[in-house]
Amino acid sequence: MSKKREDQGTNLLYKLIGEARGYDDVIVMGRGDPDFDTPAHIVAAAKEAMIHHHADYSPPAGLPALREAIAERVKRVNNIDVDPASEVVVTNGGQEALFLMVLATVGAGDEMIVPEPNYTTYADSLDFAGATKVEVQTWPQEDFRADPALVRAAVTERTRALLLVSPNNPCASVISPGDMRELLDIAIERDLMILSDEIYDLFVYDDFAHTSPAALPGGKERTLTLNALSKSYSMTGWRLGWITGPADLMARVTELKAATTGGASVISQYAGIAALTGPQEPVEMMAAAYRRRRRLVLDALDEMGMKYGLPQGGQFVFADIAFTGLDSAEVAQRMLTEQHVLAYPGSAFSKDRKDYLRMTFLQPEDKLIEGLERMKVAMQGIMAGR
């Protein structure tokens, strides 16, 4: 592993995860995987596909029926009109989608503007492409807002793209409609591509609203939009996502897909058709559970004296623990060793966020409550030892 990645804390994160596996009573409060089962009608569709379609190949861009379902979904949810034949590519999860988006838009010597903190695989993909990540910092006192003025100031003659992840991982911010319009205007003025990661778009809280840049005037022709079934349908292991965008750029995405992994599993694709076209009550149930759990976590953090940017969407809370006098690596280690609770150190997401912990609400409420109580005990011990 490169020194760069060690400095960002990824090596530490794997060490903590490995240690956590050794505790029978561990409560993982940093995980990003839903704790719900995949809905039964989706599993049934996969079983049917195993019998009737197990030997089928998929075109690199995905089964036509699934692309049709994706086009209908992005129209209904995101207000984006796409041609399923030329503007949709099915991927092996969101992870492959983000890699293909980066490779399709930047190359050696190019720059991409990335609001930080952000999902670490984008940095890995930019490294692979030979491009440079230009960071624009966001802060909890502004609820981790990606300030358009700071984005504009970061644009150079080498800037080719702007990454927007909304709702964000790890800090759960949602880009407001007004800010999204300003960010798109910057992209239009400077002829930038937008990479829009919208994987948590069905989980937005309170009065906040998700806005897709491709749905705004002037946005579709310069935006690649990523999504996946992993979070919204509890299908992380099924590895099924998609990219939508303008036909000329999607042709490049399809070429890259064909040259790397080819078509996604047809079993997963038939399951995906069932997910998108079948009952949506399971998604609504998960969203309602997350709203309840979010409140439990925020109330507990308030009691512990932790500051945070209000999580406006997604499944995360990014909390500032600078008041402890310790960095997040030591706080996370002590929580795990002393109380068998695993939260993720902020340094795993950005080398500059050693004063933060990422926590999620992806546990049943009884385990979540127990985990928060254990965290309180750990924090009391940490503060008593200052």
C-alpha positions in Angstrom: 0.0 0.0 0.0 1.4 3.4 -0.9 2.5 5.9 1.7 -0.1 8.3 0.5 -2.9 5.9 1.3 -1.4 5.1 4.7 -1.3 8.8 5.5 -5.0 9.0 4.7 -5.7 6.2 7.3 -6.9 3.5 5.0 -4.4 1.1 6.4 -5.6 1.9 9.9 -9.2 1.3 8.9 -8.4 -2.2 7.7 -6.5 -2.9 10.9 -9.5 -1.8 13.0 -11.9 -3.8 10.9 -9.7 -6.9 11.3 -9.6 -6.4 15.1 -13.3 -5.9 15.3 -13.9 -9.4 13.8 -12.2 -10.8 16.9 -14.9 -9.5 19.2 -18.1 -11.5 19.5 -20.1 -8.6 20.8 -18.8 -5.9 18.5 -21.2 -3.2 17.2 -20.0 -1.7 14.0 -21.1 2.0 13.8 -19.0 2.9 10.8 -20.1 0.4 8.1 -21.7 1.6 4.9 -23.7 -1.5 4.1 -27.5 -1.6 4.8 -28.5 -4.0 7.6 -31.8 -5.0 5.9 -32.3 -8.1 3.8 -32.7 -7.8 0.0 -36.5 -7.6 -0.6 -38.0 -11.0 -1.3 -39.4 -10.2 -4.7 -35.9 -9.3 -5.9 -34.4 -12.5 -4.7 -37.3 -14.4 -6.4 -36.5 -12.7 -9.7 -32.9 -13.8 -9.4 -33.9 -17.4 -8.7 -36.0 -17.4 -11.8 -33.2 -16.0 -13.8 -30.8 -18.7 -12.6 -33.2 -21.3 -14.1 -34.0 -19.6 -17.4 -31.1 -17.2 -18.1 -28.1 -18.7 -16.3 -26.1 -19.1 -19.6 -27.0 -15.8 -21.2 -24.5 -13.1 -22.0 -25.4 -9.4 -21.5 -24.3 -6.7 -23.9 -21.6 -4.5 -22.3 -24.1 -1.7 -21.7 -26.6 -4.0 -20.0 -29.8 -5.8 -20.8 -32.2 -3.6 -22.8 -35.1 -4.3 -20.3 -32.9 -3.1 -17.4 -31.8 0.0 -19.3 -35.4 0.8 -20.0 -36.2 0.4 -16.3 -33.3 2.7 -15.4 -34.4 5.3 -17.9 -37.9 5.3 -16.3 -36.4 5.5 -12.8 -34.2 8.5 -13.5 -37.1 10.3 -15.2 -39.4 9.6 -12.3 -36.9 10.3 -9.4 -34.3 12.6 -10.9 -36.3 14.4 -13.7 -33.6 13.4 -16.3 -34.7 12.2 -19.8 -32.3 9.6 -21.2 -32.4 7.3 -24.2 -32.0 3.8 -22.8 -30.4 2.6 -26.0 -27.5 5.1 -26.1 -27.4 7.0 -22.8 -27.5 4.3 -20.1 -24.7 1.8 -19.2 -25.2 -0.9 -16.5 -22.2 -1.4 -14.3 -20.8 -3.8 -11.6 -22.0 -1.6 -8.8 -21.3 2.0 -8.1 -17.6 1.3 -7.6 -17.1 0.4 -11.3 -19.3 3.2 -12.4 -17.2 5.8 -10.6 -14.0 4.3 -12.1 -15.5 4.4 -15.6 -16.8 7.9 -15.2 -13.3 9.2 -14.2 -11.5 7.4 -17.0 -14.0 8.7 -19.5 -13.6 12.3 -18.6 -10.0 12.9 -17.5 -6.5 11.8 -18.4 -2.8 12.5 -17.6 -2.2 16.1 -16.6 -5.9 17.0 -16.2 -7.4 18.2 -12.9 -10.7 17.4 -11.3 -12.2 19.5 -8.5 -13.3 17.5 -5.5 -15.1 18.9 -2.5 -13.6 17.3 0.6 -14.1 15.1 2.6 -15.2 12.6 0.0 -15.3 9.0 -0.9 -11.7 7.8 -1.2 -12.0 5.7 -4.3 -12.3 8.8 -6.4 -8.7 9.6 -5.4 -7.6 6.1 -6.4 -9.3 6.4 -9.8 -7.8 9.8 -10.5 -4.3 8.4 -9.6 -5.0 5.6 -12.1 -5.9 8.1 -14.8 -2.9 10.2 -14.1 -5.1 13.1 -13.2 -4.8 15.4 -10.2 -7.4 15.9 -7.5 -7.9 19.6 -6.6 -9.5 19.7 -3.1 -12.1 22.3 -2.1 -12.6 22.0 1.7 -16.0 21.9 3.4 -16.7 22.4 7.1 -19.3 21.2 9.7 -20.2 24.8 10.8 -21.6 25.2 7.2 -23.0 21.6 7.2 -20.2 20.7 4.8 -21.5 22.9 2.1 -19.6 22.9 -1.2 -19.3 26.6 -1.6 -19.6 27.6 -5.3 -17.2 30.6 -4.7 -14.4 28.2 -3.6 -15.1 25.9 -6.5 -14.8 28.8 -8.9 -11.5 29.9 -7.4 -10.1 26.4 -7.8 -10.7 26.2 -11.5 -7.5 26.4 -13.7 -6.7 25.9 -17.3 -6.1 22.3 -16.6 -9.5 21.7 -14.9 -11.6 19.2 -16.9 -14.2 18.1 -14.4 -16.1 18.7 -11.2 -17.1 15.9 -8.8 -20.4 16.4 -7.0 -21.5 13.7 -4.5 -24.9 14.5 -3.1 -25.9 13.3 -0.6 -22.3 13.0 0.4 -20.2 10.2 1.9 -18.9 10.6 4.6 -20.4 14.0 5.7 -24.0 13.5 4.5 -24.4 17.0 3.0 -26.9 17.7 0.3 -26.2 20.3 -2.4 -29.1 22.9 -2.3 -30.9 23.7 -5.6 -29.4 27.2 -5.6 -25.9 26.0 -5.1 -26.3 23.3 -7.7 -27.4 25.9 -10.2 -24.3 28.0 -9.4 -22.0 25.0 -9.7 -23.5 24.1 -13.0 -23.1 27.7 -14.2 -19.4 27.4 -13.4 -19.1 24.2 -15.4 -20.9 25.8 -18.3 -18.7 28.9 -18.2 -15.4 26.9 -18.0 -16.5 24.0 -20.2 -16.2 21.4 -17.4 -17.8 18.0 -17.2 -19.7 17.2 -14.0 -19.5 13.8 -12.4 -22.7 13.5 -10.2 -22.7 10.7 -7.7 -26.3 10.3 -6.5 -26.2 6.9 -4.9 -28.1 8.1 -1.8 -30.7 10.2 -3.6 -33.7 8.3 -2.0 -32.5 9.1 1.5 -32.9 12.8 2.1 -34.2 14.2 5.4 -36.3 17.1 6.9 -37.0 19.7 4.3 -33.9 19.2 2.2 -34.2 18.3 -1.5 -32.0 16.4 -3.8 -31.2 18.1 -7.1 -29.7 16.3 -10.2 -27.4 18.7 -12.2 -28.4 16.8 -15.4 -32.1 17.8 -14.8 -31.2 21.6 -14.9 -31.1 23.6 -18.2 -27.6 23.2 -19.7 -26.7 20.3 -17.4 -27.6 17.1 -19.3 -25.0 17.6 -22.1 -22.1 17.8 -19.6 -23.1 15.5 -16.8 -22.4 11.8 -16.1 -24.7 10.6 -13.4 -23.9 7.6 -11.2 -26.3 5.5 -9.2 -26.7 1.9 -7.9 -29.1 -0.5 -6.2 -26.7 -1.2 -3.4 -28.0 1.3 -0.8 -31.6 1.9 -1.8 -32.5 -1.8 -2.2 -30.1 -3.3 0.2 -28.2 -5.1 -2.7 -24.6 -4.3 -1.9 -23.4 -7.8 -2.8 -25.3 -8.0 -6.0 -23.0 -5.5 -7.7 -25.3 -3.5 -9.9 -25.2 0.2 -10.7 -25.4 2.5 -13.7 -24.2 5.6 -15.4 -26.4 7.9 -17.5 -25.1 10.8 -19.7 -24.8 12.2 -23.2 -24.6 9.6 -26.0 -21.2 10.6 -27.3 -19.6 10.3 -23.8 -21.6 7.1 -23.0 -20.1 5.5 -26.1 -16.7 6.0 -24.5 -18.0 4.6 -21.2 -19.3 1.5 -23.1 -16.0 1.0 -24.8 -14.2 1.0 -21.4 -16.8 -1.3 -20.0 -16.4 -3.8 -22.8 -12.6 -3.7 -22.5 -12.6 -4.3 -18.8 -15.4 -6.4 -17.4 -17.9 -6.8 -20.2 -21.6 -7.1 -19.3 -22.7 -7.3 -15.7 -24.1 -10.6 -14.4 -27.5 -11.4 -16.0 -28.7 -12.8 -12.7 -28.1 -9.5 -11.0 -29.6 -7.6 -13.9 -32.9 -9.5 -13.8 -32.9 -8.9 -10.0 -32.4 -5.2 -10.8 -35.4 -5.1 -13.2 -37.5 -6.5 -10.4 -36.1 -3.9 -8.0 -36.9 -0.9 -10.2 -40.2 -2.1 -11.5 -41.6 -3.9 -8.5 -43.0 -2.8 -5.1 -41.2 0.3 -3.7 -42.5 -0.2 -0.1 -39.2 -1.7 1.1 -37.3 1.4 0.1 -39.9 3.6 1.9 -39.5 1.3 5.0 -35.8 1.7 5.0 -36.0 5.5 4.6 -38.4 5.7 7.6 -36.1 3.6 9.7 -33.1 5.8 8.8 -35.0 8.9 9.8 -35.7 7.4 13.3 -32.2 6.1 13.7 -30.6 9.4 12.6 -32.5 11.1 15.4 -31.2 8.6 18.0 -27.6 9.2 16.8 -27.8 12.9 16.8 -29.3 13.1 20.3 -26.5 10.8 21.6 -23.8 12.9 19.9 -25.3 16.1 21.4 -25.2 14.4 24.8 -21.5 13.5 24.3 -20.6 17.1 23.2 -19.7 16.1 19.7 -20.2 18.8 17.0 -21.2 17.7 13.5 -22.6 19.0 10.2 -26.3 18.2 10.1 -26.7 15.0 8.1 -29.1 16.1 5.4 -29.1 12.8 3.5 -27.5 9.5 3.2 -26.6 7.2 6.1 -23.7 9.0 7.8 -22.7 11.5 10.5 -19.2 13.1 10.3 -18.5 14.3 13.9 -15.7 16.6 15.1 -13.8 15.1 18.1 -11.1 17.7 18.3 -12.2 18.6 21.8 -10.8 15.3 23.1 -7.3 16.4 22.3 -6.8 13.1 20.4 -6.9 12.4 16.7 -9.6 10.1 15.3 -7.3 7.2 15.0 -6.7 7.0 18.7 -10.3 7.7 19.6 -11.5 5.0 17.2 -9.0 2.6 18.6 -10.0 3.2 22.2 -13.7 2.9 21.4 -13.0 -0.5 19.8 -10.6 -1.9 22.4 -12.4 -0.7 25.4 -16.1 -0.9 24.4 -16.1 -3.0 21.2 -17.6 -0.3 19.1 -16.2 0.4 15.7 -16.5 3.9 14.3 -14.4 4.9 11.3 -11.5 7.5 11.7 -11.9 10.6 9.6 -8.4 10.2 8.3 -9.6 7.2 6.2 -11.5 9.7 4.1 -9.1 12.7 4.0 -5.6 13.2 5.4 -6.8 16.6 6.8 -9.7 15.2 8.8 -7.9 13.5 11.7 -10.2 15.3 14.1 -13.4 13.5 12.8 -15.2 10.2 13.2 -17.6 8.8 10.6 -20.6 7.0 12.1 -23.6 5.5 10.4 -27.1 4.4 11.4 -27.0 1.0 9.7 -27.8 -1.1 12.7 -31.2 -2.3 14.2 -32.4 0.3 16.7 -31.7 -1.9 19.8 -28.0 -2.4 18.7 -27.7 1.2 17.7 -28.8 2.3 21.2 -26.4 -0.1 22.9 -23.6 1.0 20.6 -24.3 4.7 21.5 -24.3 3.9 25.2 -21.0 2.2 24.9 -19.6 5.1 23.0 -20.7 7.4 25.8 -18.8 5.3 28.3 -15.7 5.3 26.0 -15.9 9.1 25.7 -16.2 9.6 29.4 -13.0 7.6 29.9 -11.3 9.6 27.2 -12.3 12.9 28.7 -11.3 11.8 32.2 -7.8 11.0 31.0 -7.1 14.3 29.3 
